[in-house]
Amino acid sequence: MNSLFSFAGFAGARLLCGLLLLLAGPALAQQLPAPRDTSFTVHSAYVKAKKQFPAITIARPAVPANVRPRMNVTYCTLPGGRELKLDVFYPKARRKQRFPAVLVIHGGGWRSGDRSQHVPLAQQLAAKGYVAVTAEYRLSTEAKYPAAVQDLKTAIRWLRASSRKYPIDTTRVAVWGFSAGGQLASLIGTTNGDQLFDAGGCYPTRSSSVQAIIDADGTLAFIHPESGEGDDRKGPSAATYWLGASKTEKPELWHQAGALNRVSAQTPPILFINSGVDRMHAGRDDMIRQLTALGIYSEVQRFPEAPHPFVLFNPWFEPTLQYTLNFLSRIFPPK
């Protein structure tokens, strides 16, 4: 009986919401949050990976005592009232100092995942002298490409606009991403100054350029012999859904979204951190050849035995953090 009442209440609530939408019109509908796809979480990834790697544990290092957090900060309000949020973690400093910043981007196939998944990494980066920011971005269930890239570039502009409030060295900004977040990080870094991705009204006078990229298992090319993206035989793939068209319908769009096709003399140094799943770094070796020809530093660190979501689990979390710190120290040496 209780379940019947619960169902009736749920159905009534849905009916009431529908009536409100009809009465309020499209203005209210634009402000309602998009339905969230919760298929990719730390727990779901753990359950899946543990079947093959029974010794793994979820990485939950102790929260460093020398880190200050600021949670749920609005970094941009979009037309219609949609607020984009981020979390900031920065070192406690006894004197006025400026620290390099790292924007951390979560994965989830451009349609799932959450910025909270990389809070442990951001906290550890902050403890080592970085202002680390985990930012949300519009997923494909809410907005198609290139909205996610535009949102994250806006977050970088917010970093520079907020350098008086937070101890940010605006000349040294890095972007770190895992999986779809790695793809976004590499695309952000290879499109410094590209107006297509700098759309939006928040902080238009600030730069969204980054000076370093860390790509953890993010594809560099969607249409490539090594790529597994775009298999739509069982329905629209994650990339097809995000890009809004299949690779046969709009191949130029798929090429545009691949960092491999955007490498230039303005591309910053890049660190690739990869699992044993080769298709997750499609185009990496071709990109390294391009970077080398341009005299741009790149580095590869691999865990050949690791599953794709290795960055979330022990024993790979600590070495991933250390590879990241070593690379950042090389690109951003202490002043």
N, C-alpha and C positions, 0 to 999 in steps of 0.2 A: 504493500500500500504506500509506504514512504517513497519507493522508487517511482510509483505512478504519479504521486504528487510532484516529485522532483521533475519528472519528464514534462508534466503539465505546466509547471512553473517555467521551465526552460523554453517550452514552445511559446508560452505567453510572452516571455521576454523577447523572443525573436520577432513575434508578431508586432509587439510594441515598438521595437527598433525599426522595423520596416515602415510602420505608420509614421514614425518620427522623420525618417528619411524622405518619405513622400511629401510630408508637410513642410520640411525645412528646405528641400531642394538640394541641388548639387553643392552648394556652399558648405553645408554640414558634412556631406559625404566626403569632400576633399580633405577635411580635417580629421576624419576618423582614421585610426591606425590601420595599416594593412594587416591582413591575417598572417600570423607568423608561422613559418615552416620550422618546426622544432625537430626535424629528422636528424640533424647533426648537432650533437652535444658532446661534452667530454665523456659523459657516462656511456652514451651509445657507442662512441668510438672505442672506449675502453672494453666494453662487453664484446665487441666484434674482434678487437685485436688480441684480447686475452685468450681466445680460442687457439691461436697459433703461438702466442707468447705468454704462457701462463705465469711467468715470473714478474711481469711488468706491474707497476703501480702508478697511480695518478700522481703527477708531480704537484706536491703541495709544500714547498719549502716554507720555513718559518718566515714570518713577515719581518723584514729588517727594522731595527729600532731607529735607524737614521733616515727614515723616509717619511715624507709628508704626503698624504693623499688629499685630493679634492675630487669628489665623486659627482656624477650626473650634472656636469657643467654643459650648458647649452652653447654650442659653438656656432650655430646658425639657425635662424628661423626662416623656413621656406614660405613662399606664397601659399596662403591657405592656413597658415599657423602651425605647420609641421615643424617640431623642434628636433634638431639633430644633437645628440649628446656625446660627451666623451668623459673619460676619467683621466686625471693627471696625477703622476707620482714624481716627486722631485726630492733631491737631497736636502737634509737640514744642514744649513751652512752657518758658521759662526761669523763669517765676514761676507761682504758683498762679492759674490762670484757669479759667473755666467757658465752654464753647462750646455754641452751639445744636446740636441733634442732628438728623440726617436719616436716616430709615429708607428704604432704597432697595429697591424691589420689582420683580423681573423679570417679564417676560411669557412667553407660550407657550401661550395658549389654556386656561389653568387646568390643563393636563395635561402640559406639557412646559416646557423652559427650565430655567435654573439661575442661582443667585445670582452665580456667577462672571462672568456676562455683563456686570455693571455694576461690577466692581471698578475699571476705569479711571475711571469717573465718581466713585465713592466716594473714590478716592485724590485726585482733583483737588479735590473738595469739602473734604476734610480739609486739603489744602494751603492753602485759603483761609479756614480758621478754623471748621470744622464737625467734629463727631464723626459720621462717616458709617458706617452699618451696612448690610451686605447680608445679608438673612436668607432662609433657606429656609422654605418652608411646604408643608403636605401638598397634593399635587396630586390631581386628580380620580381618577386611577388608584388612589389610596390611600384618599382620604376625600372625600366629597361636601360641597357647600356646607352649612353655613357654616364648615366646619373651617378653610379657608384664612384667612378673616377672623379667626377666633378665634386662630389661631396668630400672626398678625401683630400683633394687639392684645396678645398675650402678649409679643411681642418689644418692644413699646413699654413695657410694664410692666417688662420686664427692663432697659431703658435707664434708667428712673428708679431701679430697685433697685440699679443698678451705678454710680451717680453718684459713689461714693467711690473706686472703682477707676479709672474713666475720667472725664475732666474735662467732665462733661455738665451743662449748665444745664437742669434739669428743667422749668423754666417755658417753655422754647422748644424745642418738638419739632415737626418737619415730617415729612411722608411724601411720598415721590417714587415714582412708578410708571410703567412703560411697558406699553402694550397691556393685556393682562389685569391686569398690575400696576397700570396706571393706573386701571382700573375698581376694583380693590381699594383703591387709595389714596383714591380719591374716596369710596368707601363707608365706609372707616375714618373719614375726616374728617367725614362727615355723620352718623355714628352715635356721636358722643362721648357716653359715658354710657349707651349702650343695653346692657342686661344680656344680651340674646340673643347678642351677639357677645363678651361679656366672660367667657364660660364658661371653665373650666379652673382647675386648682389652683395654678398658678405665680404667685407675687407677687400674691395677691388683694387686698392692701391698697393696691396702687399704682394710679395712674390710667393709663388707656390713651388719654386724650384727646390730640389733636394741635392745634397752633396755626397750621398752614399746610399746604396741599395743593399738590402739583405733579402734574398729570395729563398724561402724554405719550401721546396717542392712545389713551386708554382710554374705552370707551363709558360714557355716563352713564345710559342707559336701554336695557333689553333689549327691551321692547315699545314701539316708537316708529316713526313713519313713516320716520325716517332710519336705523333700525337694520337691520343685515344679520344679526343673530343669530337662531338658531333655525330655519335652513333644514335640515330633516331629510329631504329627498327622497332623498338618496343615503346615508342612514344618520344616526345621532344626531350632531347638531352638537356642537361643543366646549362651547357653553353648555348644551345639553340634557344632555350627559354630566355636566357639573359640577353642575348643579342637580338632576339625578336625575329629571327629568320634562320633557316638552315644554311649550311655552308654552300649548298648548290644554288640556293635562291639568291644569296648576297655574299659571294666569296670576298668581295672587296671590303665588306664590313668585318669579316673574320680576320682578314689580313691586317686591317687597321688596328684591331684590338690586340695584336701580338707585338710584344716588345722587340722581338727579333727584327721586325720590319721598321723599327723606329730608331735604331742605333745611329748615333751621330757623334761628332766631336764634342758635343755638349753632354753626352751621357756620362754620369759619374761612375766611380769605381763600384764594383758589385761583388758580393759574396753569395755563392750558391751553396746551400746546405741541403743535401738530398738523402732520401731514403733509398731502399733497394727497389722501388717501383719506378722503372725507367721512364714510363710514359708521363710521369709527373714532372719531368724536366725536359720535355720535348723542345728542341731547338737550342738547348744550352750550349752544346759544343760549337754549333755554327755561330752563336752569338759571341762566344769566347774568341773565335777566330777574327770576327769583326772588331772586337774591342782591342785585341792584340795589334791588329793592323793600324789602329788609331792611337796606339800607345796608352790605352786606358787599362788600369790595373783591374784584374779579376782574380778570384780565388774560388776553389771548389773544395768542400768538405763533405764526405760521404759516410753514411752508415749503411753498408750494403745489406746487412741483415735486418734492418728496421722496417716496420710497417709505415704506411703513408703518414698517419698522424703521430709520428714519433716525437714531435716537439712537445706534446702534452704529457708524456710519460717518462718515468724512470725505467731504464738507466740512461736515456738519451737527453733528458732535459738539461742536466748540468753541462755535458760537453757542448750541446747546442748553445747554451748561454756563453760558455767560454770561447767558442769559435766566434760568436757575435762580438764579444768584448775585445778579443784580440784584433779582429778586423777594424772595429771602430777606433781602437787605440792607434792603429796604423794610419787610418784616414784622418782622424781627429786627434793628433798628439796633444798631450797636456800643454797648456799655455803657461 
